[in-house]
Amino acid sequence: MDSDYDGFKIEPFEAGRGLWHARIWRMDRKPVIIDGVSFSALEVGFAWSDPEAAIADAKTQIDRLNLNRYATAELSRSEQSAA
């Protein structure tokens, strides 16, 4: 059960029995670079009781951390250089 949200793909995963977390990566699979540090994927959230709750929390974290700026900034630059 994956979810797409604001330029990111979200994948819930079970870290232990009944302990759900979420992994986030850019839709284009390029790394997210935050303050010069490259992340191929981000794992966020608390241990939720089901995958839907982990996905909902990941969406909240994307909004709270304003991660969409990392999903679109590099895409815009590369699209401009290709033109």
OpenMM code with the backbone's topology and positions (N, CA, C; nanometers):
from openmm import Vec3, app, unit

residues = "MET ASP SER ASP TYR ASP GLY PHE LYS ILE GLU PRO PHE GLU ALA GLY ARG GLY LEU TRP HIS ALA ARG ILE TRP ARG MET ASP ARG LYS PRO VAL ILE ILE ASP GLY VAL SER PHE SER ALA LEU GLU VAL GLY PHE ALA TRP SER ASP PRO GLU ALA ALA ILE ALA ASP ALA LYS THR GLN ILE ASP ARG LEU ASN LEU ASN ARG TYR ALA THR ALA GLU LEU SER ARG SER GLU GLN SER ALA ALA".split()
positions = [
    Vec3(0.0844, -0.1165, 0.0000),
    Vec3(0.0000, 0.0000, 0.0000),
    Vec3(0.0895, 0.1236, 0.0000),
    Vec3(0.1147, 0.1783, -0.1173),
    Vec3(0.1918, 0.3007, -0.1292),
    Vec3(0.0969, 0.4171, -0.1498),
    Vec3(0.1482, 0.5354, -0.1297),
    Vec3(0.0689, 0.6559, -0.1478),
    Vec3(0.1569, 0.7633, -0.2107),
    Vec3(0.1007, 0.8414, -0.3010),
    Vec3(0.1699, 0.9556, -0.3594),
    Vec3(0.1166, 1.0820, -0.2934),
    Vec3(0.2089, 1.1736, -0.2602),
    Vec3(0.1662, 1.2961, -0.1930),
    Vec3(0.2671, 1.4072, -0.2164),
    Vec3(0.2258, 1.5153, -0.2785),
    Vec3(0.3028, 1.6394, -0.2895),
    Vec3(0.4448, 1.6182, -0.3432),
    Vec3(0.4575, 1.5352, -0.4478),
    Vec3(0.5878, 1.5117, -0.5081),
    Vec3(0.6672, 1.3985, -0.4456),
    Vec3(0.6069, 1.3282, -0.3502),
    Vec3(0.6747, 1.2185, -0.2816),
    Vec3(0.5934, 1.0901, -0.2904),
    Vec3(0.6619, 0.9793, -0.2828),
    Vec3(0.5989, 0.8486, -0.2703),
    Vec3(0.6175, 0.8057, -0.1247),
    Vec3(0.5127, 0.7561, -0.0642),
    Vec3(0.5148, 0.7133, 0.0756),
    Vec3(0.4894, 0.5632, 0.0793),
    Vec3(0.5744, 0.4926, 0.1515),
    Vec3(0.5596, 0.3478, 0.1654),
    Vec3(0.5590, 0.3119, 0.3140),
    Vec3(0.4489, 0.2584, 0.3640),
    Vec3(0.4498, 0.2130, 0.5031),
    Vec3(0.5267, 0.0818, 0.5144),
    Vec3(0.5901, 0.0609, 0.6277),
    Vec3(0.6589, -0.0659, 0.6518),
    Vec3(0.6475, -0.1010, 0.7993),
    Vec3(0.6469, -0.2288, 0.8247),
    Vec3(0.6326, -0.2771, 0.9617),
    Vec3(0.7716, -0.2977, 1.0204),
    Vec3(0.8048, -0.2193, 1.1225),
    Vec3(0.9369, -0.2252, 1.1854),
    Vec3(0.9423, -0.3307, 1.2958),
    Vec3(0.8302, -0.3767, 1.3353),
    Vec3(0.8146, -0.4799, 1.4375),
    Vec3(0.6686, -0.5194, 1.4366),
    Vec3(0.6329, -0.6216, 1.5049),
    Vec3(0.4937, -0.6657, 1.5010),
    Vec3(0.3995, -0.5529, 1.5436),
    Vec3(0.3193, -0.5065, 1.4481),
    Vec3(0.2213, -0.4018, 1.4756),
    Vec3(0.2804, -0.2626, 1.4939),
    Vec3(0.4056, -0.2429, 1.4524),
    Vec3(0.4724, -0.1129, 1.4668),
    Vec3(0.5024, -0.0575, 1.3272),
    Vec3(0.4140, 0.0274, 1.2782),
    Vec3(0.4222, 0.0779, 1.1422),
    Vec3(0.4902, 0.2137, 1.1362),
    Vec3(0.5794, 0.2282, 1.0410),
    Vec3(0.6492, 0.3531, 1.0116),
    Vec3(0.6289, 0.3821, 0.8631),
    Vec3(0.6828, 0.4943, 0.8155),
    Vec3(0.6705, 0.5274, 0.6735),
    Vec3(0.8048, 0.5714, 0.6182),
    Vec3(0.8280, 0.5324, 0.4951),
    Vec3(0.9475, 0.5727, 0.4210),
    Vec3(0.9006, 0.6664, 0.3090),
    Vec3(0.9724, 0.7764, 0.2927),
    Vec3(0.9355, 0.8778, 0.1933),
    Vec3(1.0519, 0.8950, 0.0971),
    Vec3(1.0229, 0.9004, -0.0319),
    Vec3(1.1253, 0.9381, -0.1292),
    Vec3(1.0610, 1.0185, -0.2404),
    Vec3(1.1450, 1.0934, -0.3131),
    Vec3(1.0947, 1.1757, -0.4222),
    Vec3(1.0353, 1.0869, -0.5306),
    Vec3(0.9355, 1.1392, -0.5995),
    Vec3(0.8708, 1.0641, -0.7067),
    Vec3(0.9698, 1.0273, -0.8168),
    Vec3(1.0685, 1.1134, -0.8431),
    Vec3(1.1661, 1.0862, -0.9490),
    Vec3(1.2831, 1.0023, -0.8993),
    Vec3(1.2787, 0.9618, -0.7725),
    Vec3(1.3800, 0.8771, -0.7072),
    Vec3(1.5161, 0.9443, -0.6912),
    Vec3(1.5246, 1.0743, -0.7178),
    Vec3(1.6486, 1.1469, -0.6905),
    Vec3(1.6581, 1.1699, -0.5405),
    Vec3(1.7799, 1.1836, -0.4870),
    Vec3(1.7917, 1.2049, -0.3424),
    Vec3(1.7391, 1.3421, -0.3000),
    Vec3(1.6939, 1.3491, -0.1774),
    Vec3(1.6568, 1.4761, -0.1157),
    Vec3(1.7840, 1.5286, -0.0498),
    Vec3(1.8211, 1.6510, -0.0830),
    Vec3(1.9421, 1.7096, -0.0249),
    Vec3(1.8993, 1.8197, 0.0707),
    Vec3(1.9263, 1.7972, 0.1988),
    Vec3(1.8883, 1.8913, 0.3040),
    Vec3(2.0169, 1.9398, 0.3698),
    Vec3(2.0427, 2.0695, 0.3597),
    Vec3(2.1637, 2.1289, 0.4170),
    Vec3(2.2898, 2.0547, 0.3728),
    Vec3(2.2955, 2.0172, 0.2457),
    Vec3(2.4127, 1.9521, 0.1900),
    Vec3(2.4230, 1.8030, 0.2160),
    Vec3(2.3258, 1.7467, 0.2871),
    Vec3(2.3266, 1.6035, 0.3170),
    Vec3(2.2255, 1.5341, 0.2262),
    Vec3(2.2708, 1.4307, 0.1567),
    Vec3(2.1884, 1.3586, 0.0606),
    Vec3(2.1174, 1.2406, 0.1273),
    Vec3(1.9867, 1.2333, 0.1072),
    Vec3(1.9063, 1.1233, 0.1605),
    Vec3(1.8344, 1.0559, 0.0446),
    Vec3(1.8588, 0.9278, 0.0234),
    Vec3(1.7867, 0.8573, -0.0826),
    Vec3(1.6409, 0.8364, -0.0422),
    Vec3(1.6168, 0.8226, 0.0879),
    Vec3(1.4815, 0.8098, 0.1418),
    Vec3(1.4827, 0.8640, 0.2839),
    Vec3(1.3663, 0.9067, 0.3296),
    Vec3(1.3507, 0.9544, 0.4670),
    Vec3(1.2534, 0.8615, 0.5377),
    Vec3(1.2867, 0.8233, 0.6583),
    Vec3(1.1955, 0.7433, 0.7387),
    Vec3(1.1451, 0.8310, 0.8519),
    Vec3(1.0132, 0.8403, 0.8612),
    Vec3(0.9542, 0.9340, 0.9567),
    Vec3(0.8479, 0.8662, 1.0407),
    Vec3(0.8150, 0.9335, 1.1468),
    Vec3(0.6980, 0.8965, 1.2231),
    Vec3(0.7258, 0.8153, 1.3471),
    Vec3(0.6185, 0.7879, 1.4137),
    Vec3(0.6191, 0.7077, 1.5338),
    Vec3(0.5788, 0.5659, 1.4973),
    Vec3(0.5749, 0.4787, 1.5914),
    Vec3(0.5283, 0.3423, 1.5683),
    Vec3(0.3758, 0.3429, 1.5731),
    Vec3(0.3145, 0.3391, 1.4561),
    Vec3(0.1692, 0.3417, 1.4461),
    Vec3(0.1153, 0.1993, 1.4435),
    Vec3(-0.0111, 0.1843, 1.4772),
    Vec3(-0.0709, 0.0511, 1.4860),
    Vec3(-0.1145, -0.0053, 1.3505),
    Vec3(-0.1208, 0.0789, 1.2476),
    Vec3(-0.1596, 0.0297, 1.1155),
    Vec3(-0.0940, 0.1148, 1.0065),
    Vec3(-0.0848, 0.0622, 0.8846),
    Vec3(-0.0155, 0.1339, 0.7771),
    Vec3(-0.0839, 0.2645, 0.7375),
    Vec3(-0.2162, 0.2703, 0.7461),
    Vec3(-0.2872, 0.3931, 0.7108),
    Vec3(-0.2477, 0.5086, 0.8027),
    Vec3(-0.2311, 0.4797, 0.9312),
    Vec3(-0.1896, 0.5829, 1.0268),
    Vec3(-0.0469, 0.6283, 0.9978),
    Vec3(0.0398, 0.5362, 0.9572),
    Vec3(0.1774, 0.5730, 0.9228),
    Vec3(0.1796, 0.6636, 0.7999),
    Vec3(0.0970, 0.6337, 0.7005),
    Vec3(0.0886, 0.7177, 0.5805),
    Vec3(0.0350, 0.8557, 0.6162),
    Vec3(-0.0695, 0.8607, 0.6984),
    Vec3(-0.1260, 0.9896, 0.7389),
    Vec3(-0.0217, 1.0736, 0.8127),
    Vec3(0.0567, 1.0095, 0.8997),
    Vec3(0.1607, 1.0820, 0.9721),
    Vec3(0.2690, 1.1304, 0.8761),
    Vec3(0.3057, 1.0492, 0.7780),
    Vec3(0.4069, 1.0906, 0.6805),
    Vec3(0.3604, 1.2142, 0.6038),
    Vec3(0.2341, 1.2174, 0.5662),
    Vec3(0.1795, 1.3360, 0.4969),
    Vec3(0.1878, 1.4588, 0.5864),
    Vec3(0.1583, 1.4414, 0.7141),
    Vec3(0.1690, 1.5516, 0.8096),
    Vec3(0.3134, 1.6004, 0.8190),
    Vec3(0.4084, 1.5068, 0.8213),
    Vec3(0.5501, 1.5445, 0.8313),
    Vec3(0.5976, 1.6143, 0.7038),
    Vec3(0.5514, 1.5705, 0.5875),
    Vec3(0.5859, 1.6382, 0.4623),
    Vec3(0.5406, 1.7830, 0.4683),
    Vec3(0.4183, 1.8049, 0.5152),
    Vec3(0.3657, 1.9415, 0.5279),
    Vec3(0.4410, 2.0202, 0.6344),
    Vec3(0.4612, 1.9606, 0.7502),
    Vec3(0.5246, 2.0309, 0.8621),
    Vec3(0.6675, 2.0712, 0.8295),
    Vec3(0.7410, 1.9824, 0.7639),
    Vec3(0.8808, 2.0096, 0.7297),
    Vec3(0.8963, 2.0818, 0.5960),
    Vec3(0.7831, 2.1106, 0.5315),
    Vec3(0.7833, 2.1786, 0.4017),
    Vec3(0.8741, 2.1045, 0.3022),
    Vec3(0.8637, 1.9736, 0.2990),
    Vec3(0.9496, 1.8923, 0.2133),
    Vec3(0.9211, 1.9111, 0.0651),
    Vec3(0.8040, 1.9615, 0.0298),
    Vec3(0.7741, 1.9775, -0.1123),
    Vec3(0.8743, 2.0694, -0.1816),
    Vec3(0.9409, 2.1576, -0.1080),
    Vec3(1.0423, 2.2439, -0.1698),
    Vec3(1.1598, 2.1604, -0.2208),
    Vec3(1.1862, 2.0466, -0.1595),
    Vec3(1.2935, 1.9584, -0.2038),
    Vec3(1.2483, 1.8688, -0.3187),
    Vec3(1.1200, 1.8459, -0.3296),
    Vec3(1.0682, 1.7616, -0.4377),
    Vec3(1.0631, 1.8379, -0.5687),
    Vec3(1.0451, 1.9699, -0.5623),
    Vec3(1.0246, 2.0455, -0.6859),
    Vec3(1.1412, 2.1345, -0.7240),
    Vec3(1.2248, 2.1760, -0.6295),
    Vec3(1.3314, 2.2716, -0.6600),
    Vec3(1.4282, 2.2179, -0.7640),
    Vec3(1.4777, 2.0961, -0.7451),
    Vec3(1.5732, 2.0400, -0.8402),
    Vec3(1.5065, 2.0074, -0.9724),
    Vec3(1.3805, 1.9652, -0.9690),
    Vec3(1.3109, 1.9361, -1.0925),
    Vec3(1.2990, 2.0624, -1.1767),
    Vec3(1.2667, 2.1738, -1.1140),
    Vec3(1.2523, 2.2992, -1.1869),
    Vec3(1.3839, 2.3405, -1.2505),
    Vec3(1.4960, 2.3291, -1.1765),
    Vec3(1.6268, 2.3667, -1.2301),
    Vec3(1.6662, 2.2786, -1.3474),
    Vec3(1.6445, 2.1475, -1.3357),
    Vec3(1.6845, 2.0578, -1.4436),
    Vec3(1.5952, 2.0773, -1.5653),
    Vec3(1.4683, 2.1054, -1.5446),
    Vec3(1.3793, 2.1315, -1.6565),
    Vec3(1.4183, 2.2596, -1.7281),
    Vec3(1.4612, 2.3616, -1.6507),
    Vec3(1.5019, 2.4877, -1.7123),
    Vec3(1.6278, 2.4700, -1.7923),
    Vec3(1.7257, 2.3922, -1.7442),
    Vec3(1.8515, 2.3742, -1.8154),
    Vec3(1.8313, 2.2918, -1.9412),
    Vec3(1.7294, 2.2051, -1.9426),
    Vec3(1.7021, 2.1236, -2.0611),
    Vec3(1.6366, 2.2050, -2.1710),
    Vec3(1.5765, 2.3171, -2.1364),
    Vec3(1.5041, 2.3986, -2.2357),
    Vec3(1.5964, 2.4874, -2.3162),
] * unit.nanometer
topology = app.Topology()
chain = topology.addChain("A")
for resn in residues:
    res = topology.addResidue(resn, chain)
    for name in ("N", "CA", "C"):
        topology.addAtom(name, app.Element.getBySymbol(name[0]), res)
